[in-house]
Amino acid sequence: MILNHIRDIMSRGKPVAVTLCDEKSEDCSLLYCELIQKARYGEFFIIKNQGCPVGAYVLGDTDKNPSDYYYDSGRYKDKKASEAAVSSLRKLEKRNMSISIAPYSGGDFDVLILFLTPERAMRIIQAYTYRNGNPARIKSGGIASVCSDCTVSALEGNFVISPGCKGSRKHSKYGDDEIIIGLPRDLAERIDEALGKIPETRG
């Protein structure tokens, strides 16, 4: 089933389909968030590893805790705060599978990642609440937004809204007017159906 409403909801580029797979893959020096941005605009990757140490921790490639990195970067008052922030990250356990990253074109996927203006994000949220009226909730520390918030947490079945993070905004350069949403497959299908039923913003 092609998710036509979600496929066309982004103002720039296409949603990105992320899939854990058994296909042959390569190490990549680009950061995970950079790969996601490139896929948004048409490129396709199957990776084993990527170049971000925080992403490596989150995606199950290493056990090296990035709390010292975050503390040294000045993001937190002290090491205790940095450690608490890292402990809140959603992360994969040791990963043996490859990661496919591609622009969404109607095929199978585990997670969709969308970069949306506030109005477009509002419509996704309205579609999420269409069935039962329960509001969406934001849970983000402003770090590891693309890898932890919108990939791993979505892989766990969660509807994810993230304001982004310093690292991904700096390196992958998505718009200052954009926020990120991560959707697991089953939820994406329900949201796409609801998008076809709810009224347009200015309709």
DAURHU-V346699 format. One record per backbone hydrogen bond with DSSP energy under -0.5 kcal/mol. NH is the residue of the N-H (numbers start at 1). CO is the residue of the C=O. Records with the same first field share a line. If there is no record, write none. Layout:
BEGIN
NH->CO, CO
END
This chain:
BEGIN
4->2
7->3
8->4
9->6
14->40
16->113
17->15, 102
18->16, 111
19->100
21->98
26->46
28->49
35->31
36->32
37->33
38->34
39->35
40->36
41->37, 38
42->39
43->38
45->101
47->99
48->26
49->26
51->30
53->51
56->52
57->53
58->54
59->55
60->57
61->56
62->56
65->63
68->65
70->66
71->67
72->68
73->69
74->71
75->70
82->78
83->79
84->80
85->81
86->82
87->83
88->84, 85
89->86
92->58
95->60
98->21
99->47
100->19
101->45
102->17
104->15
110->18
111->18
112->183
113->16
114->181
116->114, 179
121->117
122->118
123->119
124->120
125->121
126->122
127->123
128->124
129->125
130->126, 127
133->129
139->137
148->144
149->144
150->145
152->147
153->148
155->151
156->152
157->154
158->153
160->158, 182
162->180
166->142
169->165
170->166
171->167
172->168
173->168, 169
178->175
179->116
180->162
181->114
182->160
183->112
185->110
188->184
189->185
190->186
191->187
192->188
193->189
194->190
195->191
196->192, 193
197->194
198->194
203->200
END
